[in-house]
Amino acid sequence: MAKEYDLVILGAGTGGYVAAIKAAQHGLKTAVVEKEKVGGTCLHKGCIPSKSLLRSAEVHATIKESDQFGISVQGIELQFDKVQKRKDDIVNQLHNGVKSLMKKGKIDIYEGHGRILGPSIFSPAAGTISVDMKDGSENIMLLPKNIIIATGSRPRLLPEIEVDGEKVLTSDEALHLKELPASVNIIGGGVIGIEWASMLSDFDVDVTVLEYADRILPGEDADISSEMTRRLKDRGVHIVTNAEILSGSTTENEKVSVTAEVNGIEQSFTADTLLLSVGRNANIEDIGLENTDIKVEDGFIGTNEYYQTKESHIYAVGDVIGGMQLAHVASREGIIAVEHICSKQPLPLDVTTVPRCTYSRPEAASIGLTEDQAVSEGYHLKTGTFSFQAIGKAIVNGDAEGFVKLVANKENDDLLGVHMIGAHVTDLISEAALAKLVDASNFEISETIHPHPALSEILGEGSLAVDGKAIHS
C-alpha cells in the first residue's frame, strides 16, 4: 500500500529541506526523498565546504602578511590535511543540524532514488513516487497530493575534456584534494572559478584562469570585474580572457595541457591540474519526467512564477529550473512554492532583490542592475562610487582596497543596483538588499546613521556620492 502525504519533495538540498520545514510549519504531512545526504550540494559539495577552504586560505594569507600588524611569525607551515579535516567537521556539524530540523518538523526522510510515475491504480494523475531504497530494502510507493522537484544540479562538463577525478577535476573532486598541486589551470572565470583561483593562490598554488568571455565575472558590473582582475593579477594569478577551449590532454610528464584559441591565436597552457568551472547542469534525468506533462526548456524544468510545472500539483525549485542557481534563491523558491500550495498568495520572487556574492579575496557582492544593464533598459542614470581607503575601520583592519558603487534612477532617485568589492562585502550587501526590498532611494540610505568606525559607513558615503555630496572625499 502506498503511503499518503500532503507533500513529497524530491531532493533534500537547500531548496528541498527548507520547503519541507516550511510545509511542516503549515501543518502539511511532508516527506523528502534524497539519494545522498540531506543538505544537498550546498552543504556537501558547494557553498559550505568551499567557504571553509576559502577561510583557511584567507587565514594563511593573513599570517603571511602579519608584519603589517606588528606581529612577526616564523616558520609558517600549511597542513592541508588539517584544513580538509576542519572542512569535513564543519560539514558534519551542519549536516547533523539539518537532520535535527527535519526530525523536529516530523518530516519523513526516504534515503533512495525517487521517480515520478504516470497514472496508475494508485492515482488517476501522474504523481505517485516510487522510491528505490538506498539500503536495498523493498521499493516504497508514496502517494502525495503535491510534489516539489528539488533535485539540484551537477558540474557541467566540456566534450573536449575528459574528467578523470585526479588530474582533471570539477569542483566536486577538487573539494577532496589530499595534496595541493604546484600549478592549476581553471577553465571558467565565473563565481566558482574565481573563488577557486583566489583560494588556491592563497595556498601558494600557481593559478591560471581561462575565461571564454572578454572579462572575468561577466555577470557583474564591469567596474567590479576590472577591480577583481587587478587584485588577482597583483597576487600573481594569470588571467586569460577571450579563450575558447579546443582540447585538453595529459602529457607524458603527467601534467595537463589545454589548447585554447585566444583572440584568434592558438595557445597551449600546461599545469599539474586542470579544474573545470563552466556552469552546472540540472539533475532531471531518471526522475520520471517522461511520465508527466512537465516541459523541459534548454535542459531546465519550466515553471510559472509560483514554480508550478505544466502539472499543476507538481512544482520545481532550485537549480533544476535554471535562473540564478543560488542556494538562497532555491530556499526562497521553495518557500514560495509551499505557500502557493497552501493558498497563501505569496509574492513572486523579484530577481533584482537577490544578493549575489563571490567569496574570493577580495570579496565581491552585488544586487540589482549593473550600470550596463540599467542603460540597456533605458534608464537615465546617476552613479556614486566610494573607496574603502576613506573608511577608518578598513584602514584599521589592514585592507582598505575596494569600493562601493551605487546605480540610481536619475529621474526619481530609485536605487537600481549596488555593487561592492573588498573585505567583508558579502556581509555588507544585506543592507543594500533591505534597501531594495523597501524600495529605498540613495537619499534614504544616506540618512541612515551608520556606526563609526564601521565598514558599513561606505554605504552611507556611497549613497551621498550619487549626488556628489560624500563627506570624506
MITI-639924 format. One line per field, with one value per residue (C-alpha): residue number from 1; residue in three letters; y, x, z; chain. Coordinates in steps of 0.001 Angstrom, whole numbers, m for minus. Layout:
BEGIN
resi	c(NUM;...)
resn	c(ALA;...)
y	c(Y;...)
x	c(X;...)
z	c(Z;...)
chain	c(A;...)
//
This chain:
BEGIN
resi	c(1;2;3;4;5;6;7;8;9;10;11;12;13;14;15;16;17;18;19;20;21;22;23;24;25;26;27;28;29;30;31;32;33;34;35;36;37;38;39;40;41;42;43;44;45;46;47;48;49;50;51;52;53;54;55;56;57;58;59;60;61;62;63;64;65;66;67;68;69;70;71;72;73;74;75;76;77;78;79;80;81;82;83;84;85;86;87;88;89;90;91;92;93;94;95;96;97;98;99;100;101;102;103;104;105;106;107;108;109;110;111;112;113;114;115;116;117;118;119;120;121;122;123;124;125;126;127;128;129;130;131;132;133;134;135;136;137;138;139;140;141;142;143;144;145;146;147;148;149;150;151;152;153;154;155;156;157;158;159;160;161;162;163;164;165;166;167;168;169;170;171;172;173;174;175;176;177;178;179;180;181;182;183;184;185;186;187;188;189;190;191;192;193;194;195;196;197;198;199;200;201;202;203;204;205;206;207;208;209;210;211;212;213;214;215;216;217;218;219;220;221;222;223;224;225;226;227;228;229;230;231;232;233;234;235;236;237;238;239;240;241;242;243;244;245;246;247;248;249;250;251;252;253;254;255;256;257;258;259;260;261;262;263;264;265;266;267;268;269;270;271;272;273;274;275;276;277;278;279;280;281;282;283;284;285;286;287;288;289;290;291;292;293;294;295;296;297;298;299;300;301;302;303;304;305;306;307;308;309;310;311;312;313;314;315;316;317;318;319;320;321;322;323;324;325;326;327;328;329;330;331;332;333;334;335;336;337;338;339;340;341;342;343;344;345;346;347;348;349;350;351;352;353;354;355;356;357;358;359;360;361;362;363;364;365;366;367;368;369;370;371;372;373;374;375;376;377;378;379;380;381;382;383;384;385;386;387;388;389;390;391;392;393;394;395;396;397;398;399;400;401;402;403;404;405;406;407;408;409;410;411;412;413;414;415;416;417;418;419;420;421;422;423;424;425;426;427;428;429;430;431;432;433;434;435;436;437;438;439;440;441;442;443;444;445;446;447;448;449;450;451;452;453;454;455;456;457;458;459;460;461;462;463;464;465;466;467;468;469;470;471;472;473)
resn	c(MET;ALA;LYS;GLU;TYR;ASP;LEU;VAL;ILE;LEU;GLY;ALA;GLY;THR;GLY;GLY;TYR;VAL;ALA;ALA;ILE;LYS;ALA;ALA;GLN;HIS;GLY;LEU;LYS;THR;ALA;VAL;VAL;GLU;LYS;GLU;LYS;VAL;GLY;GLY;THR;CYS;LEU;HIS;LYS;GLY;CYS;ILE;PRO;SER;LYS;SER;LEU;LEU;ARG;SER;ALA;GLU;VAL;HIS;ALA;THR;ILE;LYS;GLU;SER;ASP;GLN;PHE;GLY;ILE;SER;VAL;GLN;GLY;ILE;GLU;LEU;GLN;PHE;ASP;LYS;VAL;GLN;LYS;ARG;LYS;ASP;ASP;ILE;VAL;ASN;GLN;LEU;HIS;ASN;GLY;VAL;LYS;SER;LEU;MET;LYS;LYS;GLY;LYS;ILE;ASP;ILE;TYR;GLU;GLY;HIS;GLY;ARG;ILE;LEU;GLY;PRO;SER;ILE;PHE;SER;PRO;ALA;ALA;GLY;THR;ILE;SER;VAL;ASP;MET;LYS;ASP;GLY;SER;GLU;ASN;ILE;MET;LEU;LEU;PRO;LYS;ASN;ILE;ILE;ILE;ALA;THR;GLY;SER;ARG;PRO;ARG;LEU;LEU;PRO;GLU;ILE;GLU;VAL;ASP;GLY;GLU;LYS;VAL;LEU;THR;SER;ASP;GLU;ALA;LEU;HIS;LEU;LYS;GLU;LEU;PRO;ALA;SER;VAL;ASN;ILE;ILE;GLY;GLY;GLY;VAL;ILE;GLY;ILE;GLU;TRP;ALA;SER;MET;LEU;SER;ASP;PHE;ASP;VAL;ASP;VAL;THR;VAL;LEU;GLU;TYR;ALA;ASP;ARG;ILE;LEU;PRO;GLY;GLU;ASP;ALA;ASP;ILE;SER;SER;GLU;MET;THR;ARG;ARG;LEU;LYS;ASP;ARG;GLY;VAL;HIS;ILE;VAL;THR;ASN;ALA;GLU;ILE;LEU;SER;GLY;SER;THR;THR;GLU;ASN;GLU;LYS;VAL;SER;VAL;THR;ALA;GLU;VAL;ASN;GLY;ILE;GLU;GLN;SER;PHE;THR;ALA;ASP;THR;LEU;LEU;LEU;SER;VAL;GLY;ARG;ASN;ALA;ASN;ILE;GLU;ASP;ILE;GLY;LEU;GLU;ASN;THR;ASP;ILE;LYS;VAL;GLU;ASP;GLY;PHE;ILE;GLY;THR;ASN;GLU;TYR;TYR;GLN;THR;LYS;GLU;SER;HIS;ILE;TYR;ALA;VAL;GLY;ASP;VAL;ILE;GLY;GLY;MET;GLN;LEU;ALA;HIS;VAL;ALA;SER;ARG;GLU;GLY;ILE;ILE;ALA;VAL;GLU;HIS;ILE;CYS;SER;LYS;GLN;PRO;LEU;PRO;LEU;ASP;VAL;THR;THR;VAL;PRO;ARG;CYS;THR;TYR;SER;ARG;PRO;GLU;ALA;ALA;SER;ILE;GLY;LEU;THR;GLU;ASP;GLN;ALA;VAL;SER;GLU;GLY;TYR;HIS;LEU;LYS;THR;GLY;THR;PHE;SER;PHE;GLN;ALA;ILE;GLY;LYS;ALA;ILE;VAL;ASN;GLY;ASP;ALA;GLU;GLY;PHE;VAL;LYS;LEU;VAL;ALA;ASN;LYS;GLU;ASN;ASP;ASP;LEU;LEU;GLY;VAL;HIS;MET;ILE;GLY;ALA;HIS;VAL;THR;ASP;LEU;ILE;SER;GLU;ALA;ALA;LEU;ALA;LYS;LEU;VAL;ASP;ALA;SER;ASN;PHE;GLU;ILE;SER;GLU;THR;ILE;HIS;PRO;HIS;PRO;ALA;LEU;SER;GLU;ILE;LEU;GLY;GLU;GLY;SER;LEU;ALA;VAL;ASP;GLY;LYS;ALA;ILE;HIS;SER)
y	c(0;3496;5922;9115;12635;16189;16922;14852;16616;15027;16242;17488;20221;23853;24276;20925;20857;24496;23779;20726;22706;25461;22839;21226;24643;24963;21615;19573;15917;16001;13627;14098;11626;12034;9623;11042;13245;15890;19305;18606;20218;23437;21676;18763;19804;23561;26572;25299;23165;25671;28566;26576;26126;29799;30794;28645;30157;33674;32938;31546;34729;36948;35225;35741;39467;39745;42117;44997;44442;44423;40647;38615;34962;32424;29005;29155;25653;24815;21467;20749;17547;19626;22166;19340;17880;21256;21443;17947;18697;21824;19932;17131;19591;21356;18053;16901;20240;19791;16258;17591;20208;17518;15432;18450;19060;15373;15173;11655;11051;8294;7572;6439;7371;8695;8574;10082;7501;8114;7474;4135;2204;4500;7773;8859;11581;11388;11806;8590;8427;5152;5054;2646;2499;3036;190;m2327;m2854;m3207;m432;2057;3870;7385;8967;12764;15409;17698;17265;19615;18635;19959;17574;20213;20239;18924;20481;20939;19155;20011;17439;18306;17324;14105;14411;11677;12886;13010;15384;16801;17846;19566;21401;18139;16334;19410;19622;16326;17027;15269;17387;20768;20867;23190;24667;24639;25865;26829;26866;29393;32811;32960;32955;29390;29666;32921;31567;28579;30836;33027;30082;28152;31297;31948;28359;29291;27400;28910;29692;30484;31311;30783;32633;32490;35985;39216;39595;37519;37681;38608;38765;41506;45237;45975;48075;45152;42798;45210;45607;41847;41316;43883;42457;38845;39768;41654;38367;36525;34926;34698;35700;34940;36163;35565;31986;29333;25851;23494;20420;19077;16070;14620;14990;12448;14073;13693;17308;18503;20567;22719;24191;27344;29936;33293;36334;34222;32751;29122;28753;25941;26091;23372;22753;19939;20011;21216;22426;22784;25526;26148;26150;23486;21097;20313;16836;15942;12505;9349;11097;10220;13470;11442;10139;13671;16678;18692;20743;20923;24040;24254;21496;23002;22378;25076;26650;29655;32421;30228;27312;25191;22991;22036;19529;21929;19682;19305;22175;22588;24839;25485;24612;22293;25339;27337;31034;32360;28919;30246;28465;31387;31644;27944;28435;31356;29474;26537;28810;30466;27065;25801;28977;28685;25070;26337;29123;31851;34091;34649;37434;36186;36430;39686;38807;42415;41923;38891;39478;37864;37056;35931;34754;35271;37617;40323;39506;40859;41364;42974;43376;44715;46038;46693;50046;48463;46613;49772;51679;48909;49029;52714;54289;57700;57138;58746;56748;57137;55392;55476;53822;51819;53890;56635;54264;54225;50656;49342;51012;49618;46147;46420;46002;49273;48333;48142;50303;50505;51651;52672;52953;55092;56302;59968;60714;59551;58524;54851;52564;50274;48452;48252;46726;46186;44738;44472;42771;41596;42987;39703;40704;44391;43640;42722;46407;47028;44030;45539;48887;47222;45334;48505;50460;52915;55723;56556;59543;57263;55123;58259;59349;56027;56512;54117;53393;54725;53192;50518;49157;49828;53556;53012;52556;55858;57643;55896;56970;60573;60229;59543;63230;64418;65026;62438;63742;62062;62533)
x	c(0;1250;1976;m36;1360;253;3658;6610;9831;12380;15741;16746;19164;18739;15567;14116;14741;13719;10495;9924;10353;8036;5445;5620;5121;1935;712;1330;2249;5592;8277;11530;13323;17103;19515;22621;22577;20161;21661;22410;25067;25332;26165;28207;29697;29378;28769;29849;32930;34293;33851;35615;38600;38440;38546;41618;43260;42454;43971;47082;47437;46816;49512;51998;51176;51184;54165;51834;50120;53403;53390;56356;55627;58328;58087;54613;53505;50372;48977;46460;45211;44043;42478;40449;39562;38261;36114;34734;33988;32032;30023;29254;28145;25766;24554;23560;21820;19704;18776;17671;15488;13835;13190;11796;9370;8326;9358;9856;13100;13390;17002;16876;16168;12674;10843;7504;5097;2338;m1375;m1827;m4023;m2730;m3690;m5592;m2963;813;2463;2925;6570;8435;11480;14360;15746;19489;19804;18423;15167;11829;10742;8355;5427;4493;1168;1369;m1246;1587;5205;8180;11099;14324;16929;19618;22455;25922;29020;28793;31454;33150;33051;36650;37976;37571;37356;39372;38990;42762;44392;41255;38677;35378;34669;33206;36550;38619;36952;38588;42160;44611;47535;47739;49153;52025;50030;46461;44610;40999;38601;35901;36165;32692;31958;33067;36195;37261;36666;38897;41500;41626;41720;44448;46515;46365;47563;50604;49461;50368;46955;45855;42217;40934;37660;35617;34127;36071;36305;36048;32842;30957;27639;28854;29286;32232;33960;33811;35212;38050;38983;38862;41147;43627;43650;44098;46843;48641;48668;50180;47062;47285;44015;43378;40127;38540;39789;37867;38871;39777;41165;42822;45031;47537;51176;53993;55240;51745;50790;47614;47825;44962;44791;42717;42155;42857;41886;42205;45606;46013;47902;48740;48575;50137;49757;49761;45971;43013;39814;36600;34255;31899;28458;26030;23507;20131;19590;16456;17409;15703;13204;10151;9530;8607;5594;4215;3282;6155;8033;11828;13328;17063;17779;15730;12212;9762;7563;5338;6104;4907;7073;4197;5019;2548;1240;m447;203;3896;6280;10015;12548;16271;18919;16601;14724;17836;17813;20328;21217;21992;21272;19357;17282;16406;15298;13059;11621;10824;9029;7020;6037;4859;2911;1251;327;m1223;m3128;m1229;m885;2889;4591;6629;10402;11883;15359;16503;16212;18526;22097;24917;28188;31674;33622;37094;39794;38714;35043;32513;28808;26004;22277;20058;21099;24638;25306;25347;22074;20385;21498;20265;16881;16579;17166;18759;21360;23377;26073;28207;31458;33266;36534;37324;40524;38475;36833;38616;37650;39001;42355;42392;41672;44635;42632;41360;41267;37960;34878;31101;29221;25575;23425;20282;17496;18186;14504;13159;16192;15125;18019;18678;21814;24586;27974;30789;34283;36514;36781;33503;31267;29315;28056;27598;25382;22483;21858;21538;19197;16929;17065;15994;13188;11662;12345;14671;16381;20056;18973;17274;20392;22469;20097;20610;23013;25936;28173;31719;34131;32451;32820;29117;29883;30874;27206;26265;29139;28464;24823;25896;28374;25492;24601;28187;27819;30102;31633;35034;36111)
z	c(0;m869;1955;1643;2105;1538;14;m1163;m2121;m4425;m3166;275;m723;276;m1759;m717;3006;3514;1608;3800;7014;5756;4746;8183;9791;7727;9008;5854;6232;4445;3230;1352;m881;m1008;m2674;m977;2167;3388;2821;m829;m2977;m973;2268;968;m2390;m2714;m505;2896;2135;m375;2045;4753;2432;1461;5125;5763;2687;3925;7339;5654;3588;6628;8661;5832;5954;9764;9829;8963;12330;14229;14604;13390;12654;11879;10282;8751;7780;5838;6982;4263;5872;8847;6501;4976;8375;9529;6388;6977;10644;9685;7070;9535;12209;9847;8395;11870;12374;9240;10274;13667;11977;9874;12963;14797;11924;11912;8268;6938;5075;2489;1556;m2031;m5633;m6318;m9647;m10609;m12044;m14539;m13866;m12121;m9735;m7017;m8709;m11855;m12399;m12639;m9286;m7372;m6234;m6483;m4196;m4764;m1246;m820;1670;m823;1040;m714;m3061;m1409;m3032;m1877;m2826;m2408;m3089;m4231;m5303;m5333;m7548;m5999;m7366;m7841;m10342;m11082;m12655;m16403;m18449;m21730;m24543;m25442;m21994;m20011;m16224;m14502;m10909;m10404;m12864;m14440;m11860;m11331;m8087;m6686;m6881;m6020;m2606;m1689;m2759;m469;m1644;m3302;m6834;m7649;m10522;m11836;m14897;m14211;m17141;m16313;m14694;m13201;m9478;m8764;m10895;m9257;m5755;m6537;m8147;m5047;m2646;m4444;m4926;m1178;m712;m2884;m5980;m9374;m10920;m14472;m15283;m18826;m19462;m22681;m22226;m22534;m18749;m15584;m13533;m16714;m14858;m12528;m13074;m15358;m12665;m10229;m12846;m13599;m9936;m9314;m12289;m10979;m7461;m8569;m11025;m8244;m6332;m9288;m10756;m14554;m16235;m19900;m21449;m24860;m24536;m26472;m25296;m28136;m26366;m23256;m22573;m20121;m21144;m20818;m17611;m16066;m16455;m18164;m21335;m22585;m26055;m26470;m29140;m27516;m29553;m32678;m31793;m30730;m27432;m25021;m21225;m19080;m15354;m12808;m12546;m14581;m12907;m14920;m13764;m16674;m15075;m13892;m15453;m13908;m12429;m14390;m15700;m14429;m12163;m14254;m16108;m19183;m17250;m16863;m18974;m17474;m20053;m20186;m21755;m22529;m20045;m17192;m15924;m16972;m14288;m13715;m11210;m8334;m9528;m10803;m13772;m16503;m13947;m11508;m8473;m9304;m8547;m9182;m7415;m7273;m9815;m11788;m13106;m14012;m13260;m10754;m9308;m5827;m2551;m1060;m4235;m4024;m415;m1328;m4299;m2012;439;m2349;m3764;m372;348;m3062;m2304;932;m912;976;m2119;m1888;m3792;m6771;m6472;m7771;m9012;m8591;m4809;m4746;m3500;m5476;m3731;m4664;m1612;m3022;m1715;m2275;m1893;m4365;m3745;m5672;m6001;m8749;m12143;m13287;m14913;m18380;m17733;m16484;m19572;m21861;m20141;m20944;m17534;m17172;m14505;m11805;m10041;m6975;m6101;m2774;m1766;1349;1572;3213;5726;9081;10015;6712;7384;10933;9546;7193;3986;2542;m1141;m2939;m3269;m3405;m6491;m6420;m9543;m9242;m11500;m12229;m12716;m9335;m7210;m7156;m6247;m9218;m8125;m5552;m6376;m3879;m3837;m787;2588;4150;1408;1302;4752;3942;920;3223;3978;250;m15;2621;838;m2397;m652;814;m2400;m675;m2532;m2226;m103;2431;2744;3273;6048;7870;10770;10401;13411;13433;12901;10781;7287;6701;6604;2992;2055;3610;1900;m1399;m1243;m731;m3596;m6003;m5667;m5292;m1547;73;3299;3272;m329)
chain	c(A;A;A;A;A;A;A;A;A;A;A;A;A;A;A;A;A;A;A;A;A;A;A;A;A;A;A;A;A;A;A;A;A;A;A;A;A;A;A;A;A;A;A;A;A;A;A;A;A;A;A;A;A;A;A;A;A;A;A;A;A;A;A;A;A;A;A;A;A;A;A;A;A;A;A;A;A;A;A;A;A;A;A;A;A;A;A;A;A;A;A;A;A;A;A;A;A;A;A;A;A;A;A;A;A;A;A;A;A;A;A;A;A;A;A;A;A;A;A;A;A;A;A;A;A;A;A;A;A;A;A;A;A;A;A;A;A;A;A;A;A;A;A;A;A;A;A;A;A;A;A;A;A;A;A;A;A;A;A;A;A;A;A;A;A;A;A;A;A;A;A;A;A;A;A;A;A;A;A;A;A;A;A;A;A;A;A;A;A;A;A;A;A;A;A;A;A;A;A;A;A;A;A;A;A;A;A;A;A;A;A;A;A;A;A;A;A;A;A;A;A;A;A;A;A;A;A;A;A;A;A;A;A;A;A;A;A;A;A;A;A;A;A;A;A;A;A;A;A;A;A;A;A;A;A;A;A;A;A;A;A;A;A;A;A;A;A;A;A;A;A;A;A;A;A;A;A;A;A;A;A;A;A;A;A;A;A;A;A;A;A;A;A;A;A;A;A;A;A;A;A;A;A;A;A;A;A;A;A;A;A;A;A;A;A;A;A;A;A;A;A;A;A;A;A;A;A;A;A;A;A;A;A;A;A;A;A;A;A;A;A;A;A;A;A;A;A;A;A;A;A;A;A;A;A;A;A;A;A;A;A;A;A;A;A;A;A;A;A;A;A;A;A;A;A;A;A;A;A;A;A;A;A;A;A;A;A;A;A;A;A;A;A;A;A;A;A;A;A;A;A;A;A;A;A;A;A;A;A;A;A;A;A;A;A;A;A;A;A;A;A;A;A;A;A;A;A;A;A;A;A;A;A;A;A;A;A;A;A;A;A;A;A;A;A;A;A;A;A;A;A;A;A;A;A;A;A;A;A;A;A;A;A;A;A;A;A;A;A;A;A;A;A)
//
